[in-house]
């Protein structure tokens, strides 16, 4: 058998005709109900969640435990205040304060639960790749802003304040702020799109259309930082990064970078020997990847040379410069040892003695 609010108040009125005693009894009854509900929530619900293998069981119960208990007590305090028949102003302040406390408690619980859920979701990188360690602070801040805005919105009706005028004022103010801070907002939204689209990530080597090349050590809300090979940090606004053509050398199916070592040999050289020497140099180098295997391509008949290209891979783009230097050095030494000529442009200059005017 269930009791409605009026039936419960009628029973309490029959037991205690004094309004003060009625209020105390209402508070006591709701305290008992809060304890019973808390016991059911903690024990039985925890067992049910454990059977369902819900990962956030203990954390979820810890978050909702206090707001549920306090909310039941606040309902009891509100009913008790009605039985005391307080003056209208005092009754308005009392009920408004109780509603504000409830909104504040549930707002904090919602913020904690959303933050917990966001951390849980970020572990599943296959389905939620855009939620990563570097994006969690941004998403947490956005969630706090949304929860705070909703809490403020619900507090206004609790105090019988018309939110229409406030919303209109907020819209005008937001429009003015958007015009004044359009560059900042452009960087902010571009940063969100960069995080969501992920054209590059921390540690990637990228090349901008303006020519800068380097590693990405930081992706912020306003800007992206690029550390060049000269150890110079370049800060680029996200609005520019969002509209720029970016070459990600660390992208693709793997992070390996392909080296192209161009070399020309003289006409008449043994090209089979040239191919064997180039492959041997690449296979002996410890920083050259074994898979994909190095290979040599005969590209063209040049004006004074047979143009070849050694193709090989390094594990990371950062090794490009030093490995290219070492390969060029070793190729030159091996060509010298194997008597393979590397041609260079030559010009024959013929000098004739000047003729006298009479000879002309």
N, C-alpha and C positions, 0 to 999 in steps of 0.2 A: 504494500500500500504506500502510495506517495502522497506527500503533503505539498500544497501550494503555499505561496508566500502568505496569502490571506488566512489560510487555515493555521499556519504556524503562528502568526501574530495573534489570532483569536485564542489559541491555546495558551500562549504566554500571557494574554490579557486576563484570562480566567484565573490563572495561577497567581499573578501579581498585578493587582489593580494600580499600583503606584507606577507612574511613567519612568521614574528613575530606576526602579527595580526591573521594569520591563526592558529598559535599555541594557542593563547589566546582564540580564538573562539572554538577550539576543546576542550580545558579544560573547557570552560563555558558550552558547549553542554553536555559533559559527566558529569559535575556536576549536570546539570538539570536531565539527565537520572538517575543518582544515587539517586537523591531526589525522582524522580517519582517511581523508583523501590522500594526504601525504604518505600514509602507511601503504595504501593501495598502490599509489604511483611508484613508490620505491621498491616494494617487494614484488607484487604481482606483475606489474608492467616490466620490471627488470627481467623477470624470469621469461616473460613472453618475448621480449626483444632478444634475449640470449638464445632462445630457441630459433629465432629468425635469423641469427648470425648477423645482426646489425652492428657494424663496426663502431658507430658513434654512441653506443648505448650509455655507458657511464658518463661521458661528457654531456650528452643530451639531457640526461636526468639531472645532472648537476646544474645545468643552465635553467631548466624550467622548474626545478624544485622550489626555490624561494619565491619566484613570481606567482606561482599557483597558490602557495600557502598564504602569501600576503594579500593576493587578490580576494580570496575567500574572506579573509579578515576585514578587508576594506568594504566588502558588501555588507558584512555584519555591522560595521561602524556606521555605514550610511543608513541602514534600517534603524539602528539605535538612535541616530540623530533625528530621524523622522518622528520616533516615538516621544522624544523629549520636547517636540514642538517649539523649537528655538525661534527667536526672532528672524524675520525673513532675511535680513542682511547677514546674520551669523550663519543661518542655514545655507545660504548661497555660498558663503566663503568656505564653510565646512565641506559641502558636497564638491565644490570646485577643487579644493585641496586634495580630497580623496581621489578624484578622477585624475588629477595631475600626477599624484604619486603612482597610480596604476599605469598610466601612460609611460611615465619615466622608467618604471621597472620593466615593462614589456619591451620598451625600446632598447634598453640595455641588453635584455635577453635575446632580442632579435639580432642585434649587432654581433653579439658573441656567437650565436648559432650560425649566422651567415659567414662569419670569419672562420669558424670551425669547418663549415661545409666547403668553403673555398679552399682551405688547406687540404681537405680530403679529396676534392675533385682534382686538385693540381697534381696528385700522385698518378693519375691516369693520363699519361702523356699521349697515349694513342688516340683517345677520344677528345681530350681537351688540351691540345698542344699549345694554345695561346696563353694558358695559365701556367706560368713558369715562375721560378724563384725571383727573377728580376721584375715581374709584373705583379706579384702579390701585393707589395706596398701600394701601388697605384689602385688596384682593384679594391683593396681594403679601405682606402681613403674614399673612394667613390661610394662604397656601400655605407660607410659611416655618414657621408653627406646625405644620401638618400634616406636613411633611417632617421637622421636628425630632422630633415625637412618634413617627413611624414609625422614625426612626433610633435613638431611645432604646429603643423596643420590641425591635428586632433586636439591639441591643448586649447586652441581658440574656441571651438564649439563647447568645450567643457566649461568655459567661463562665459558662454553665451556672447561671443564676439563674432560679428559678421566678417567672414574672411573675403568677401567679394571685393571690397575696397582695397584690402591688403594685397590680394592677388593682382589687381590692376596696377597698384603701385609697384609691386615686385616686377611685373612685366615691363613697365616703363623703365625702372631702374636697371633691369637686366639688359634691355635694349641699349641704354646709354653706355653701360659697362662693356657690352660687346663691341660697340663702335670704338670706344676708347682703347680697348685692349685686343683689337682684332689680330695683331701679329702674335701676341701671346696665345690667344685662343687657337690660331692656326697651327702654331707649334704644338699645342696640347693635343688637338685632334689628330694631327699628323703622327705624333708619338703613339697615340692609341692605335692608329691604323698600322703603323710599323710593327707594333707588338703583335697585333692580330694577324697581319699578313706574313710577318717574319721573312722579309727578303734577305735578312742577315741576322746573325745572332752574336752573342758575346764570343770573342776569340776568333771570329772569321776575318779573313783577309779580303778586303774589298778595294775596288778601284772606282773612283768617281769619274764622271764625264769631264770634270775639270782637270783631271790628271793626278790627283792625290791618291796614294796607295798606302795602305797600312792595316794594322790590326784594330779591331773594335774592342776597346777595353770597357766602354760604358755606354749604355743606352738609357737616357733619361727621359723625363716627361717633356722637357723643352728642347733638348739638343742631343746629338750623338757625337761622341768623341772618337777620333781616329789617331792612332799612334803610328807615325811613319817610321821608316827604317832609319831615319836620322834621329830617332828618339825625340821627335817634336810632336806635341799633341795638338791636333787640329780639331776645333769645336765647330760643328756644322749644325745650324738650326734644323729642327725636324721638318719644318715646312719646305726647306730646300731639299732635304733627303727624300721627302715623299714625292717630289716632282723630278728628281734627278735620275739619270740612267746609271745604274750601279752594276758593276761586274763583280760577282762574288766568286773569288778564286777558291774558296773553301766549300762552295755549294756543289750540287750534283750528287751522284750516287756515293761518292767518297770524297775525302779531303785532299787526295793526292793532286799534285800539280805537274803538268807536262812540260818538259824542257825540250827546246828545239835548238840543237847545236849545229849551226851552219858552217860548212867547211868546203873549200874548193881545192881540187888537186889538178896538177898539170895534165894537159893532153898527152897521151902515151903512157899514163900510169896504169898499173895493174889494179883495176877497180875491185877485183875479188880480194886482193890483199888490203885495199882500202876499207872494204866492208868488214873484213875480219878484224882489222886493227880497231876500228871504231866500236864494234860490238864487244871486243875484249876489254877495251878501256871502260866501257859502261858497266859490264858485268863485274869487273874487279872493284869498282867503287862501292864502298860500304853504304853510302847514303842513297844509292840508286835502287828503286824498288824492283823486286824480282817479278812482281805481277802488277800490271802488265809487263811483259818482257821487253827489253830495249830492242829497237829495230832501226835499220838504216834505209834511207830512201834516196835514189838517184833522181834529183829533181830536174836538172836542165843542163843543156850544153851552153855554157857561158861564153863570153867573148874571148876569155883567155884561160878558162878553167872548166873542169867538170864539177858541177855544183851538187854536193851531197848534203844530207841532213840526218843527224843522229837524233832519234826520238826516244826519250826515256822519261821516267816518272820519279818524283821525290815524294816522300810521305806527307810533307806539309809545305805550303807556299812560302813560309818563312825561309826555307832552305834554298830557295831558287838561286839567289845571287852567289852564295859561296860554292854551291855544287857546280854551277855553270863555270865559275872561275877555275875550279880544280879540274873539271873535264877539259876545258880549253888548254890548260897547262899540260895535262898528261897527253892529250892528242898531239900537241906540238912536239913534245919529247919523243913520242913513239914514231911520228912521221920522220923526224930527224934520224932516229935509229934505223928505221926501215928504208931510208933513202927515198921516201915519198915526197915529191916536190909540191910545195904550196906556191902557186904562181902569184905574181903581183904585176900590176900594169907596167909596161915598159914603152919608152919612146926612143926612137932613133933620131938624133939631131945631126944634120949634115951642114957643115960650114964651108962655104965657097969663098975664095978670095975676091975681094972687091975689084971690079973692072974699071979701067980708066976711061975717060970720055972718048978718047980716040979709038979704043977697042970696040966701043959700042957702035 
